[in-house]
Amino acid sequence: MQSHEVLKEVLKQTSAKQIAADMGLSLSLIYKWTESPADDAGSGASNPLDRIDQLLKSTGDRRIAQWVCERAGGFFIANPAPKPHPFQLIPIANEIVQEFADMLAVIAVASSDSKITKDEAKQIRRRWEELKSVTEGFVHASELGNFSALKNELENNQS
């Protein structure tokens, strides 16, 4: 979805007047953000989402995305590069199980004294982020069909 399309959807549930007032901008500018950019034969203005995209591309620094996600009450997790080899299904599944076990071990150690320190919370967060990243890689590779060759081979061997 393009940034102007996202903003158009947002304005279906949020008052453009309120956004303009909160940001100290003109109402017309807020509406311009919902139009196709001028270089796509539209008359839209560069919007904040486009600026964030430009900043990410210019710096290559994921801390920007992390900051935005934190402001929205979440966390940024990068999609790992899909592994092209079709036989990565079992090792990746095992890696997910191992990451989950590692996270549970960190939680068990941290909670053994019935309290969790800031450092322990940071360790738990780090393991959780790693688990989410590995799992997202598996899901993403599955969606791309990277495991289809393995499935076909298994089916042929059973015949």
C-alpha positions in Angstrom: 0.0 0.0 0.0 1.3 3.4 -0.9 1.8 6.1 1.8 -1.0 8.3 0.4 -3.3 5.3 0.5 -2.5 4.6 4.1 -3.2 8.2 5.0 -6.5 8.2 3.0 -7.6 5.2 5.1 -6.5 6.8 8.3 -8.6 9.9 7.5 -11.7 7.7 7.2 -11.5 7.2 11.0 -9.7 10.4 12.1 -10.5 14.0 11.6 -8.3 15.8 9.1 -9.2 19.1 10.9 -8.0 17.6 14.2 -4.7 16.5 12.6 -4.2 19.9 11.0 -4.8 21.6 14.3 -2.6 19.2 16.3 0.3 19.6 13.9 -0.2 23.3 13.1 -0.7 22.6 9.4 -3.3 23.6 6.9 -6.2 21.4 6.3 -5.4 21.4 2.5 -2.0 20.1 3.2 -3.4 17.2 5.2 -5.7 16.3 2.3 -2.8 16.7 -0.2 -1.0 13.9 1.7 -3.8 11.5 0.6 -3.3 12.2 -3.1 -0.9 10.4 -5.4 2.5 12.2 -5.5 3.0 14.7 -8.3 5.5 12.4 -10.0 2.7 9.8 -10.5 0.5 12.3 -12.3 -1.2 13.3 -9.1 -1.1 16.6 -7.2 -0.2 15.2 -3.7 2.4 16.6 -1.4 5.3 14.6 0.1 3.8 13.3 3.3 5.4 12.3 6.7 5.3 8.6 5.8 7.3 9.3 2.5 9.8 11.3 4.6 10.3 8.5 7.0 10.8 6.1 4.0 13.4 8.5 2.5 15.2 8.8 5.9 15.3 5.0 6.2 16.7 4.6 2.7 19.1 7.4 3.1 20.6 6.2 6.4 19.9 2.5 6.3 19.5 2.7 10.0 16.8 0.5 11.5 16.7 2.5 14.7 14.4 5.0 12.9 11.9 2.2 12.3 12.4 1.0 15.9 11.7 4.5 17.2 8.5 4.7 15.1 7.3 1.3 16.3 8.0 2.1 19.9 5.9 5.3 19.5 3.1 3.1 18.3 3.4 0.8 21.3 5.3 -2.0 19.4 8.6 -3.2 18.3 10.4 -3.4 14.9 11.4 -6.8 13.7 13.3 -7.0 10.4 12.3 -9.8 8.0 15.3 -12.0 7.7 16.5 -12.8 4.2 14.8 -15.9 3.0 17.0 -18.9 2.7 16.8 -20.1 -0.9 17.7 -23.7 -0.3 14.5 -25.8 -0.2 15.8 -28.1 2.5 15.9 -25.5 5.2 12.5 -26.4 6.6 13.7 -28.8 9.4 16.7 -26.7 10.5 14.6 -23.6 10.7 11.9 -25.3 12.6 14.5 -26.7 15.0 16.0 -23.2 15.3 12.6 -21.8 16.3 12.2 -24.5 19.0 15.8 -23.8 20.2 15.1 -20.0 20.4 11.9 -20.7 22.3 13.8 -22.9 24.7 16.5 -20.3 25.1 13.9 -17.6 25.9 12.2 -19.9 28.5 15.5 -20.6 30.1 16.2 -16.8 30.4 12.7 -16.3 31.9 13.2 -19.2 34.3 16.6 -17.9 35.6 15.3 -14.3 35.8 12.1 -15.3 37.7 13.8 -17.8 40.1 14.1 -15.2 42.8 10.5 -14.0 42.3 11.6 -10.6 40.9 13.0 -9.5 37.5 15.7 -6.8 37.4 16.0 -4.3 34.5 19.0 -6.2 33.1 17.0 -9.5 33.3 14.1 -7.8 31.5 16.5 -6.6 28.8 17.8 -10.2 28.4 14.2 -11.5 28.2 13.3 -8.8 25.6 16.5 -9.7 23.5 15.6 -13.4 23.5 12.0 -12.6 22.6 13.0 -10.4 19.7 15.3 -13.1 18.4 12.5 -15.7 18.7 10.1 -13.4 16.8 12.7 -12.8 14.1 13.5 -16.5 13.5 9.8 -17.3 13.5 9.0 -14.5 11.1 11.8 -15.8 8.8 10.2 -19.2 8.7 6.7 -17.8 8.1 8.0 -15.5 5.4 9.9 -18.3 3.6 6.8 -20.4 3.8 4.7 -17.7 2.2 7.2 -17.3 -0.6 7.0 -21.1 -1.2 10.7 -21.7 -0.5 9.8 -25.1 0.9 7.7 -26.4 -2.0 10.6 -28.4 -3.5 11.0 -30.2 -0.2 7.3 -31.0 -0.1 7.4 -32.4 -3.7 10.4 -34.5 -2.9 8.8 -36.0 0.2 5.6 -36.7 -1.7 7.6 -38.5 -4.5 9.6 -40.6 -2.0 6.3 -41.8 -0.5 4.9 -42.9 -3.8 
